[in-house]
Amino acid sequence: MGNPLLVTLNLTVTSAGRQLDRLGFMYFNDAEIFRTSTAEPIQTGIEWTYMKDVSSFLALFKKPQKIIFDPGNLVDDTYTGTFNVTLTAAFFTNPYPPPAADVVLPVSARHSSVNGSSAFVVPTDNASTTLNIPLNAKRAIFTISACGQFMEELWYTNVPSSTVQTFPDTELFGHSPFRELQLYIDGILAGVSWPFPVIFTGGIVSGLWRPVVGIDAFDLREDEIDVTPFIPLLVDGKTHTFEIRVVGIDDDGTGNALLTDNVEDYWVVTGKLFLWQDDTDGIASGPAPVVIAPEPTLHLASSVTKDANGANEPLSYSVSVERYLSVSSVVSTPRGLRSVSWVQTLAFTNTGTLTDRGRIQVTHQNVDDESGDFSIAATISRGKEVRVIGPNVFPTEQLGSTQRSSDSSPTLTGTHLKPTQNGSATYLAAPKLKYAVSYGTTEQDLVFSTSEGFQPPLRKQVYGPERDYRFYRRHVLAVNGTLVEDDETIRDDGDERKAQRPYQAGKTEHCE
């Protein structure tokens, strides 16, 4: 198929009926290249489109691949919404091609031979694979794709394990609201990833996500770990084990806590190793990497008060975690010695309060206790901030590291992606009448910029001096399923262009 420099996928889906949000995967053989989710259908039908840049996988496009697209779905007498999916690819030339990897190796369950999804399901599966690394590999980055489902979908709302029995008539999930994804290479901790709390289109209150969806919901971001310091150990002609673990925290209620791999059911996990090769036949050598990975610092506290009847009310808790990890080595290559390192400094806090006998949402009961009618009121205020220094795997964060022709935009070394969301919504349900409705308002702002002179955090967050060059901004406002504002600003080589996107009137949507 030649040598394309840029590839994008266009995923368009139509659906009508009643359905829940579903997780979808796309594989080239055993390698996951796209993880997405679905909008919740309505009786009158909806359509949505998502475009994804997959240029990072050019090495896979150069060879024949079995394409497996798995938009998981259940259709029965209750859930009638089917998905009509169209997936196309477009190929372009690019004057500033991203430095795509020469080899992409999957760490997955490898079910493509039976036309199956190759994701691991943790904790049921041991998420590990043995790989044989090309002898001329000079750079290596590992990416992790992972999200919680079923009892782990709302893992960030879980409580400390010591408090799960606080309310006798309410089931609480434990192992704390903290999760860590760990990468082990031949049993050595090589790096960690702290997952972002993705909220899918049926999450919290579905009225928040019409037609705006949660951050990352249509394109679940993969976190990256630079494992180049391990190159001298990997290029020995032998196989090496790459393992992904999902861990939480267990505590005894008196301040003692430790990481545990006993999370709830379940996490969907895959990984990939991106390799760049030397153009010579030389083999890298050097000592084993120096790994400094002390146990994370864990602080958990909780308190329960008694109401007038002696029942527990309310439960309050706080969780904080700090971790430092450093991996470094000196790699000898045909071009000379090269010092390489991977350093992570992470901090996490989470606080929560449960009232009304442990019900997270406010519940209204009518006189008929058996009716099951209820309502949920929710507000959200959240954001995600991703800062990248230097080149990495995925092109959406590489834009700022390329050389641009304009004097007003010199070579820039860092990028900054910042989406924020604020919203409120209500869900009303009458199960006996098979009726439910959700409505709400959500506002989202997304800014993608690049900066010169940005300093990465070293044990503490210190940013600057910083000069931002904004490439793109988009602001949308959705009210009761209708997009009432949609403005974007595109800035290219100093020329700013503003556009107001057309939108169609929405409808009140009924959901399950």
Protein Blocks (a to p, Z undefined) as FASTA:
>chain_A
ZZafbdcdddddddedjdddddddddehjbcfbdcddddddfkopaddddddfklmmmmm
mpccdddddddddddfklmcdcdddddddddddfbbcfddfbdcdddehlmlnopafbdc
dfkbccdddddddfkbcbdcdddddddehjlmmmmlpccfklmmmpmkbccdehijadcd
dddeehiafbdcdddddddfkgoilklmccbdcehkloccdddddfklmmmmmmnopacd
ddddddddddehnopacddfbdcddddddddddddddfbfbdcedddddddddddddddd
ddddddfkopacddddddddddddddddddddfkbccddddddddddddddddeehhiab
acdddfblmnopacdddddddddddddehjdfblklmmmmpccfbfklccdfbdcddddd
dddddddddfknopacddddddddddddddehiacdehiacedddddddfbdcddddeeh
iafbdcddddeehiacddddddddddddddZZ
